């Protein structure tokens, strides 16, 4: 059975979308992932789109969305990124909290290190799930 991961942040526009992009690209359908936010905004952060494009990952087709209970129930791992008390906690799920700066309003130069840190976290998570990441 394929593991399922849910990436959560407040606006579902930057960190969680970058994590989802890396996860999907690196897992190559060996796992399933979703992302959501507690207060989703209208569009993905254009700077996040730009820095992911530098890595060859297109996240332009994603749309910020509110997390749902169904998403959480389907997840084996829930990764939170800066949503604090608004992130849901359900028993029986593994929770990881990645402490990452918010890329909202930041320049490309400021978001690159955040993107790189997210990639590192995703690679570790994949390894912990027993999935060999794509190069």
C-alpha positions, -999 to +999 in steps of 0.1 A: +000+000+000+013+035-009+018+059+020-001+091+020+012+124+032-006+157+039+013+190+039-004+218+058+004+255+062-019+285+069-024+299+034-015+268+013+003+291-011+040+287-004+056+261+019+030+234+016+028+238-022+066+236-026+066+205-004+039+189-024+058+197-056+090+181-044+072+151-030+053+144-062+085+148-083+107+128-061+083+100-051+073+092-087+039+079-078+053+055-051+033+075-026+003+099-025+004+135-012-021+164-007-017+199+006-041+222+024-044+253+045-064+266+074-069+300+057-062+294+020-056+324-003-066+329-039-034+319-056-001+303-051+028+326-041+044+336-075+078+336-059+073+300-048+063+291-084+095+309-096+119+291-073+103+257-080+106+263-117+143+268-111+144+232-100+123+220-130+091+215-109+059+232-122+034+240-094+014+264-115-015+240-118-020+238-080-046+259-063-047+268-026-074+249-008-087+243+027-077+211+044-106+187+050-111+160+075-111+135+047-075+146+038-064+141+073-082+107+077-064+095+045-030+106+056-004+084+072+018+114+079+007+150+084+034+176+080+027+210+095+045+242+085+037+273+106+000+269+111+002+267+149-030+259+167-051+260+135-035+227+123-057+198+131-046+169+154-062+135+149-052+104+168-034+076+150-015+099+126+022+106+125+028+144+128+059+162+118+063+200+123+088+216+099+098+250+113+102+271+082+101+308+075+070+320+057+079+329+021+050+353+017+062+387+005+098+375+002+122+379-027+133+350-049+167+353-031+151+349+003+128+320-008+156+299-023+170+288+010+134+279+022+129+259-009+162+241-004+153+233+032+119+219+021+136+197-005+159+183+022+129+176+046+110+159+017+140+137+009+144+126+045+106+119+048+107+098+017+137+078+030+118+073+063+088+060+043+111+036+025+108+054-008+139+059-030+137+095-042+143+103-079+175+121-085 
